[in-house]
Amino acid sequence: MSFRSLPLAAGLLVAGTGLAAAQDASAYDCRGLATADELPVLEGQDGFFYRLNLNMRTYHPLSTAAAETVGTLSRVLAERGTQLIYVPVPTKSLAMPGKLPAAAADYGYDEDLAQTGYAAFLSELDAAGVAAIDTVAAMRALPEDRAPFIGLDFHWTPAGARAVAGAIADRIDETPALDDMPTTEIDMTSTGSKPMDSALRRHIQSFCRESLPLPRTERFETTEVGGDADGGGIFAADSAGPPIALVGTSMSDEGTFNFEDSISVETQAQVANYSITGGNQFGGITSFLLSGEFRETAPRVLIWENPIYNNLGGFGERPLRELIAAAGANCEPLETANPEPRVLTADLPADRFTPETYLGVDTGSANGRRAVLSFTTEDGLTGDAIIQRSERVGPTRWFYEYARPLWRDDYTQVRVKLDQPADDGATISTCTVKGPQT
């Protein structure tokens, strides 16, 4: 070892000693939790635990290209009369840095750097014309006795969800185009605190000798004042549908966290919830925008909740491109043949198949999870595009593929292989979206 390396070695020794001390100070006699193979967790202060791999990040990726593509989606929705509001749920460390253990610094966490990265994330969305909620500011404004996140779980508390719902209501109030959005008087009352099941708590408990407390959340009951008691509840759609649609993850889907009801109370408007637990960043919004409900009664506001660590560019551009087409593409059917129950074919006119074209497939029924689009030249050269729905998203009637990634000017035919038989009258279409495609 050289003399130059001695200060570094000493620093690592001090850091290691500090880390060990922090781990030894466990309030529940937890051992090896931070070095667990499957899900390492840091024990913080006052019973708050942090998933190490997510909460120690000081930067959450959002490329300019991904932000601009979300901006295109927002613009296309607006042309249809729907305002997109993006809700990036922060990590627990961003919202509650004061409960982090001292050992967080040993893992590279820097609060100032994390806040700078978060501000850059919001700036990218703002520059792309996306209305995004500053969820960290909303959560940090809560009083000390109302934590925004559950100590022994990764989800937010009803208080955290309510704070974000209030910020959403403020954004809606600041949007002139929504001045005439239908509202109704809605009240919410507490029904007391109840325990909740938590897979994270069970995982942590396996490393601790002392028994961990069961997480508890406050529960609520929401009613529409003067509403029809036989009308199916405050979220029963009338002929026009609720003015607000909510898509997202378990943060929105699980009633335990009260996000849907909090939005309805803060905005005094009905909310239809299409969120999917385990559907990742695109499950809920894909399922909704490809649904008949959206085509028939597009909402005035579409709230898209997504944890900040779910990278919008994590699956490439295809998921976002399909959302753009579903949101507002103008489609013109091609002369479509149905030579086999699960096969559709059509010729590609050169004047209608360009790099900015979307190929749309309407199977006639919402029963399909997979479509393979094979583009062929006269010489027999073929390029394939595969669209696959996850089990959680469910089957859809429509599929869309953006042409640019695989476009050639000599493709003359497209063949679509489906996983389910197509209905009579199923079609392949060329579709276009107004404006620039980022």
C-alpha positions in Angstrom: 0.0 0.0 0.0 1.3 3.4 -0.9 1.3 6.4 1.5 -1.1 8.1 -0.9 -3.7 5.4 -0.4 -3.6 5.6 3.4 -6.1 8.5 3.8 -8.6 6.6 1.5 -8.2 3.4 3.5 -8.7 5.3 6.7 -11.8 6.9 5.3 -13.2 3.6 4.3 -12.5 2.2 7.8 -14.3 5.1 9.4 -17.3 4.7 7.0 -17.4 0.9 7.7 -17.2 1.5 11.4 -20.1 4.1 11.2 -22.1 1.7 9.1 -21.7 -1.1 11.6 -22.6 1.2 14.5 -25.8 2.3 12.7 -26.8 -1.4 12.1 -26.0 -2.3 15.7 -28.3 0.4 16.9 -31.4 -1.4 15.6 -34.5 -0.7 17.7 -35.8 -4.2 16.8 -32.5 -6.1 17.0 -32.4 -6.5 13.2 -29.3 -8.2 11.8 -28.1 -8.3 8.2 -31.1 -6.4 6.8 -29.0 -3.9 4.9 -27.0 -6.7 3.2 -30.0 -9.0 2.3 -29.6 -10.6 -1.1 -33.1 -10.1 -2.4 -34.2 -6.8 -0.8 -31.7 -4.9 1.4 -33.4 -2.4 3.7 -32.0 0.4 5.9 -33.5 0.9 9.4 -34.1 4.6 9.9 -35.3 6.6 12.9 -38.6 6.2 14.8 -39.6 2.9 13.0 -39.1 4.1 9.4 -37.4 1.7 7.0 -36.0 2.5 3.6 -35.5 0.1 0.7 -31.8 0.5 0.0 -31.7 0.1 -3.7 -34.4 2.7 -4.5 -34.0 5.2 -1.6 -30.3 5.6 -1.9 -30.6 6.9 -5.5 -29.9 10.6 -5.9 -31.0 10.6 -9.6 -34.0 9.1 -11.3 -33.6 8.9 -15.1 -35.8 10.9 -17.4 -34.3 11.6 -20.8 -35.2 14.6 -22.7 -36.6 12.4 -25.5 -38.8 10.5 -23.0 -40.1 13.8 -21.5 -40.8 15.2 -24.9 -42.7 12.1 -25.9 -44.9 12.4 -22.8 -45.3 16.0 -23.9 -46.6 14.8 -27.2 -49.1 12.6 -25.4 -50.2 15.5 -23.3 -50.7 17.7 -26.4 -52.7 15.0 -28.2 -54.9 14.4 -25.1 -55.5 18.2 -24.8 -56.7 18.3 -28.4 -59.3 15.8 -27.4 -60.3 17.9 -24.4 -58.4 16.0 -21.7 -55.8 17.6 -19.5 -53.0 15.2 -18.5 -51.6 15.7 -14.9 -48.5 13.6 -14.1 -47.9 12.6 -10.5 -44.4 11.3 -9.8 -44.6 9.6 -6.4 -41.3 10.3 -4.7 -39.1 7.9 -2.8 -39.5 7.8 1.0 -36.0 9.3 1.2 -37.0 12.3 -0.9 -40.1 13.0 1.1 -38.7 12.1 4.5 -34.9 12.6 4.6 -35.1 13.5 8.3 -35.8 9.8 9.2 -32.9 8.4 7.3 -30.2 6.7 9.3 -26.7 8.1 9.5 -25.6 5.0 7.5 -27.4 6.4 4.4 -24.3 8.6 3.8 -22.2 5.5 3.7 -24.2 4.3 0.8 -23.7 7.5 -1.1 -26.9 9.3 -0.3 -26.7 13.0 -0.4 -29.9 15.0 0.4 -28.9 18.1 -1.5 -27.9 16.1 -4.6 -31.1 14.1 -4.5 -33.2 17.3 -4.3 -31.2 18.7 -7.3 -31.9 15.6 -9.3 -35.6 15.7 -8.4 -35.8 19.4 -9.5 -34.1 18.5 -12.8 -36.7 15.7 -13.2 -39.6 18.2 -12.9 -37.8 20.7 -15.1 -37.6 18.2 -17.9 -41.3 17.6 -17.8 -42.1 21.3 -17.5 -39.9 22.1 -20.6 -41.8 19.4 -22.5 -45.2 21.0 -21.7 -46.3 18.3 -19.1 -48.3 19.4 -16.1 -46.4 17.6 -13.3 -47.1 17.8 -9.5 -44.4 18.7 -7.1 -45.2 15.8 -4.8 -42.2 16.4 -2.5 -43.2 19.9 -1.7 -46.7 18.8 -1.0 -45.6 16.0 1.4 -42.9 18.1 3.2 -45.6 20.6 4.0 -47.4 18.1 6.2 -47.1 18.6 10.0 -44.6 16.4 11.9 -47.3 14.1 13.3 -48.6 13.2 9.8 -46.0 11.2 8.0 -46.4 11.0 4.2 -45.1 7.4 4.1 -45.8 4.3 6.1 -42.8 3.3 8.3 -42.9 -0.4 7.6 -44.1 -0.3 4.0 -43.1 1.5 0.8 -46.5 3.0 0.1 -47.7 6.4 1.1 -50.1 7.1 3.9 -53.6 8.5 3.4 -52.1 11.8 4.7 -49.4 11.7 2.0 -51.9 10.9 -0.6 -54.3 13.6 0.6 -51.5 16.2 0.4 -50.7 15.3 -3.2 -54.4 15.3 -4.0 -54.6 18.9 -2.7 -51.7 19.9 -5.0 -53.6 18.3 -7.9 -56.7 20.3 -7.0 -54.6 23.5 -7.0 -53.3 22.6 -10.5 -56.8 22.1 -11.8 -58.0 25.4 -10.3 -55.1 27.1 -12.1 -56.1 25.6 -15.5 -58.5 28.0 -17.3 -59.6 25.2 -19.7 -61.0 23.3 -16.7 -63.1 26.2 -15.3 -66.3 24.5 -16.4 -65.4 21.0 -15.2 -68.5 19.4 -13.5 -68.2 19.3 -9.7 -70.4 18.0 -6.9 -70.3 18.3 -3.1 -68.4 15.4 -1.6 -67.7 14.8 2.1 -65.2 12.4 3.7 -65.2 11.2 7.3 -62.7 9.1 9.2 -63.8 5.6 10.3 -60.7 5.0 12.5 -57.3 3.4 12.2 -57.0 -0.2 11.1 -54.0 -2.5 10.6 -52.8 -3.3 7.1 -50.9 -6.2 5.6 -47.4 -5.4 4.4 -45.1 -7.7 2.5 -42.2 -5.4 3.3 -42.9 -5.7 7.0 -42.9 -9.5 6.7 -39.6 -9.4 4.9 -38.0 -7.1 7.5 -39.3 -9.2 10.4 -37.4 -12.2 9.1 -34.2 -10.3 10.0 -35.3 -9.0 13.4 -35.5 -10.7 16.8 -37.9 -8.2 18.2 -41.5 -8.2 17.0 -42.3 -5.3 14.6 -45.6 -3.5 15.0 -48.3 -3.9 12.4 -48.6 -0.9 10.1 -51.8 1.0 10.6 -53.6 3.5 8.4 -56.5 5.8 8.9 -59.6 4.7 6.9 -62.3 7.0 5.5 -65.8 6.9 4.1 -66.7 9.2 1.2 -70.2 10.3 0.3 -71.8 12.6 -2.2 -73.9 15.1 -0.4 -77.5 14.9 -1.6 -76.6 12.1 -4.0 -78.9 9.2 -5.0 -78.4 6.4 -2.4 -79.3 3.8 -5.1 -77.0 5.3 -7.7 -74.1 3.0 -7.1 -71.9 5.3 -5.0 -70.2 8.6 -5.8 -68.1 7.0 -8.6 -70.9 5.5 -10.6 -70.6 7.0 -14.0 -73.4 9.1 -15.3 -74.1 9.5 -19.1 -71.1 11.7 -19.5 -68.8 9.8 -17.2 -66.8 11.1 -14.3 -64.8 14.2 -15.2 -61.6 12.8 -13.7 -59.9 9.5 -14.6 -57.1 8.1 -12.4 -54.5 5.7 -13.7 -51.5 4.4 -11.8 -50.1 1.7 -9.6 -51.0 0.2 -6.2 -50.5 3.7 -4.7 -53.8 4.6 -6.5 -55.4 1.2 -6.8 -55.4 0.2 -3.2 -58.2 1.8 -1.2 -56.1 1.6 2.0 -54.2 4.7 0.9 -57.3 6.7 0.0 -55.9 8.5 -3.0 -58.9 8.2 -5.2 -61.2 9.5 -2.5 -58.8 12.2 -1.6 -58.8 13.5 -5.2 -62.6 13.5 -5.2 -62.8 15.5 -2.0 -60.1 18.0 -2.9 -61.5 18.6 -6.4 -65.2 18.1 -5.4 -65.5 16.0 -8.6 -66.2 12.4 -9.3 -63.3 10.1 -10.1 -63.1 6.9 -12.1 -60.2 4.7 -11.1 -58.4 2.6 -13.7 -55.2 1.9 -11.8 -53.6 -1.5 -11.7 -51.6 -3.0 -8.8 -48.4 -4.4 -10.2 -49.0 -2.8 -13.6 -45.8 -0.8 -13.5 -45.6 2.6 -15.1 -47.7 1.8 -18.1 -50.3 -0.8 -17.0 -53.1 1.4 -15.9 -52.8 4.1 -18.5 -52.4 1.6 -21.4 -55.5 -0.3 -20.2 -57.5 2.9 -20.0 -56.5 4.6 -23.2 -57.1 1.4 -25.2 -60.5 0.9 -23.6 -64.0 1.6 -25.0 -64.7 3.8 -22.0 -62.0 6.3 -23.1 -63.1 6.3 -26.7 -66.8 6.9 -25.7 -66.4 9.4 -22.9 -62.9 10.9 -22.6 -62.4 12.5 -19.2 -61.7 16.2 -18.7 -58.7 15.3 -16.5 -56.4 12.3 -16.7 -54.2 11.9 -13.6 -51.3 9.6 -14.2 -49.6 8.4 -10.9 -46.3 6.7 -11.2 -43.4 6.3 -8.7 -40.5 8.3 -9.7 -38.2 5.2 -9.9 -40.4 3.7 -12.6 -38.4 4.9 -15.6 -40.7 6.2 -18.4 -38.1 5.2 -20.9 -37.4 1.8 -19.3 -39.2 -0.1 -22.1 -38.1 2.1 -25.0 -40.4 4.4 -26.9 -43.0 1.8 -27.9 -45.3 2.0 -24.9 -45.5 5.8 -25.1 -46.0 5.8 -28.8 -48.9 3.4 -28.5 -50.5 5.7 -25.9 -50.2 8.6 -28.2 -51.9 6.8 -31.0 -54.7 5.6 -28.7 -55.1 9.1 -27.3 -55.9 10.8 -30.6 -54.7 9.3 -33.9 -56.8 9.7 -37.0 -57.1 6.3 -38.6 -58.1 5.3 -42.2 -58.8 1.6 -42.7 -56.9 -0.3 -45.4 -58.6 -3.0 -47.5 -58.1 -5.8 -45.0 -58.3 -9.6 -45.6 -58.9 -12.2 -43.0 -57.4 -15.4 -44.6 -57.3 -17.3 -41.2 -59.2 -16.7 -38.0 -56.2 -15.2 -36.3 -54.6 -13.5 -39.3 -55.2 -10.1 -41.0 -53.4 -8.8 -44.1 -53.4 -5.6 -46.0 -51.3 -3.9 -48.8 -49.4 -0.8 -47.7 -50.0 2.2 -50.1 -46.7 4.1 -50.5 -48.5 7.4 -50.0 -50.0 6.4 -46.6 -47.1 4.4 -45.1 -44.5 6.9 -44.0 -42.0 7.0 -41.0 -44.6 9.0 -39.0 -47.4 6.6 -39.7 -49.0 4.5 -36.9 -50.4 1.1 -37.9 -53.6 0.4 -36.1 -55.2 -3.0 -35.7 -58.9 -3.2 -34.6 -59.7 -6.9 -33.8 -63.4 -6.1 -33.1 -63.3 -7.5 -29.6 -61.4 -6.7 -26.4 -59.9 -10.2 -26.1 -56.4 -10.0 -27.4 -53.0 -9.9 -25.6 -50.6 -10.3 -28.5 -50.2 -9.0 -32.1 -47.3 -9.7 -34.3 -47.0 -7.3 -37.2 -44.9 -8.6 -40.1 -43.9 -6.1 -42.8 -42.8 -7.5 -46.1 -41.1 -6.3 -49.3 -41.8 -7.6 -52.8 -38.5 -9.4 -52.5 -39.6 -11.3 -49.4 -37.7 -9.3 -46.8 -39.6 -9.2 -43.6 -39.5 -7.1 -40.4 -41.5 -8.0 -37.3 -42.9 -5.9 -34.5 -44.4 -7.6 -31.5 -47.0 -6.0 -29.2 -47.6 -8.0 -26.0 -50.0 -7.2 -23.2 -49.1 -8.3 -19.7 -51.5 -10.5 -17.6 -52.2 -7.5 -15.3 -53.1 -5.1 -18.1 -55.6 -7.5 -19.6 -56.8 -8.0 -23.2 -57.5 -5.2 -25.6 -59.3 -4.7 -28.8 -56.8 -2.2 -30.4 -53.1 -2.4 -31.1 -50.9 0.4 -32.5 -47.3 0.3 -33.8 -45.3 3.4 -34.7 -43.6 2.9 -38.1 -40.4 4.9 -37.7 -38.3 2.3 -35.8 -38.7 -0.3 -38.5 -39.8 1.7 -41.5 -38.5 1.0 -45.0 -39.8 2.6 -48.2 -40.1 -0.8 -49.9 -42.5 -2.5 -47.5 -45.6 -3.3 -49.5 -47.7 -5.5 -47.2 -48.4 -6.1 -43.5 -49.5 -9.3 -42.0 -50.9 -9.4 -38.4 -50.9 -12.6 -36.4 -53.2 -12.4 -33.3 -53.4 -14.7 -30.3 -57.3 -14.7 -30.6 -59.6 -15.0 -33.6 -60.5 -11.6 -35.1 -64.2 -10.6 -35.5 -65.8 -10.1 -38.8 -65.0 -6.7 -40.0 -61.6 -6.5 -38.2 -59.3 -3.9 -39.9 -55.8 -2.7 -40.3 -55.5 1.1 -40.6 -52.9 3.7 -41.3 -53.1 6.4 -38.6 -51.6 9.8 -38.2 -51.2 12.2 -35.3 -51.3 16.0 -35.7 -48.1 18.0 -35.0 -44.5 17.0 -34.6 -43.6 13.5 -33.3 -40.6 13.9 -31.0 
